[in-house]
Amino acid sequence: TAAHTQAAEFFTIALDHGGAPTAEEEADLLELLAWEFYLIDRLDDAIDACRRAMRIRQELGESAAVSADHHSLAVYQWYNANRGLAETHAAEAVTVLDADTEDVDQLVRLGHAFAMRGYLAGQESVLDRAVAFVSRADELARRTGDIELTTRVRLIQNYGVVLTGDDSAREAQPVSPELWSDGGFRI
């Protein structure tokens, strides 16, 4: 906790006294700061920092980054006990992207957005909707070959298996270690 508190302080100092960063650098710092605030349970501050970053990303026309910020806001709002806003942000993470694009970065972000919608639907025990969202995320994971998205989809699918009481998951192959070689990922 102390390391994350200190990181949040450093990012705040960088933003307040680090000179005039480019808009992209400012958005990067705000997103990092939001994540650190989330980790130390300063959720209102995380939400504020992420909203500020998202406004910059919108001005820059970076739709994949805007989607990622909506995704982060969905997580922060979920843990801040605001299901309605979490679901709104998860839906927005999908709608800000072009589903017909061939841009791999956008397709990966779209997959993460669908996975988040599936996760939230599963939390609400609306399993048919959860399956539909996660199936779309799985399709995008297969299409892009993105390891982080593939891992997230498998985790949410396995969560769904637990919810439905399906014992067949016990026979499934474990996630291979190379999926974790980059140090993991964020929900």
N, C-alpha and C positions, 0 to 999 in steps of 0.2 A: 504494500500500500504506500509506503513512504516513497519508493521509486516513482510510482505513478503520480503521486502528489507533487514530487519535485519536477517531473516531466511537464505536468500541467503548468507549474510556475514558470519553467523555462520557455514553454511555448507562449505563455502570456507575455513574458518579458520580450520575446522576439517580436510579437505582434505590436506591443506598445512602444518599444524603444529600438527596434531593429532597423530603422530607416524605412524607406519607402519600397517595400517589396513589390514585385509585379503582382497583378491581380491573381494570376495563377499561383504564385508563391503564397500569397495571402490566403487563398482558398485552401491550399495544401496544409498550411499551418493551422487554420481553423478546423479542418477535418481531423488533424492529429490531436489538437486540443480537445475537440469534442470526444474523441475516443478515450483520451486520458480522463476527462471528467466522468464519462460513463463508468470507467473502471474503478473510480473512487467514489461512485454513487453520488455524484453531483449532477443528477439527471437534468434539472432545469438549465444548468449551465451548458451541458452537452447539447441539449436541444437548441439553445440560443446560438452557440458557436456553429452548429451544423446548419442551421437556417441561414446564418450569415454567409457561410461557405456556399450554400446552394444558390443564394441570390447572385453571387459572383459568377458561379458556373453557368447560371442562366444567361447572364449578360455576355459571357464569353461564347455562348452557343454550344457548350459541351454537354450534349444530351446524355451520354453515357455516365458522365460524372454527376449530372443532375439526378439521374436514376439511382446511382450509388448513394447520393445524399438522402434521397427519399427512403431508400432501403435502411440506411442508418437511423433516420428519424423514426421509421417504423419500429426498429428495435428499441430505441431510446424511449419512445412513447409507450411501448408494450411494458417495459420494465418500470415506467413511471405510472403504471396502472391506468393508462388511457387507451383502452382497446379501440375505441372509435377512431382516434387519430392515428393509431398504429395501422389499422386497416386502410384508412384513407391514404396514408403515405405508401403503403405496400401497393395499393392500386395505382397510385400516381407513378411509382417506380416502373410500372409496366407501360402506362399510357404515354410517357414522355419519349418513348423509344419507337422507332419504326420497325414493326414486326417483319416487314418485307426487305429489310436491309441485308446486305451481304457482308457488312462490316463485322468482323469477328468480335471486337471489343463490345459493340452494342449487343450482339447476340448473346454473349456471355452475361452481360449485365441484365438482359431480358430474362435469361435463365435464372439468375439469382432472384430477380423480382418475382417470377412465378413460384420459385421455391419458397420464398418468404410468404407469399399469399397462401401457398399450400400449408406451410407450417402454422400460420395463424388460423386457417380453417380447421386444421387438425386440433388445435387447442380449443376450438369451439365445438369440437365433435361433429362437424359437418363433413363427414368422411367422403361423400361423393364429390363435393367441391374440392376437398383437399387432394383427392386422387387426380382429378382433372388438372389442377394447377401443377402438381408434382410431375404428372405425366408430360405436360408441356415443358417443364424444366428439364426433365430427363431427355426429351427429344433434342433440346438445345445443347445439353451436355454431350450427347453422342455426336451431334453435328459439328460442334466446335472442338471436341476432344479436350476441353478445359478440365484439368485435374481437380481444381478447387470446387468448381461447380459439380463435377461428378461426385465428389465426396459429400458435398452438402446434400445433393439429391439422395444419395444412398442412406445418409443418416436420417433424413426426413422419411424416406420410404420405410426404413426399419422402425422408426417411431410409429408410423402408421400400422405396421405389422403388430407391434406391441398393443396398440389401441384396439385392434380387432381380435386379439387373442390367437393369432395364427402362429402355430408352432413351427411352421416350415422354415422360418428364418433361422432356426438353430442349425439347419443343414447348409445354409448359404456360406459361400467362401468369405473369409474375413477381408477387410480392406487391406490392400497390400501396403507394406511399409513405405514404398516410394511415394505414395500419395501424401505422406506426412513429412517428406524430406525438406520442404521449405518452411517448416516451423508451424504448420497448422493454418487455420483460417478463422474468420469471424462469422458468427451466426448472423 
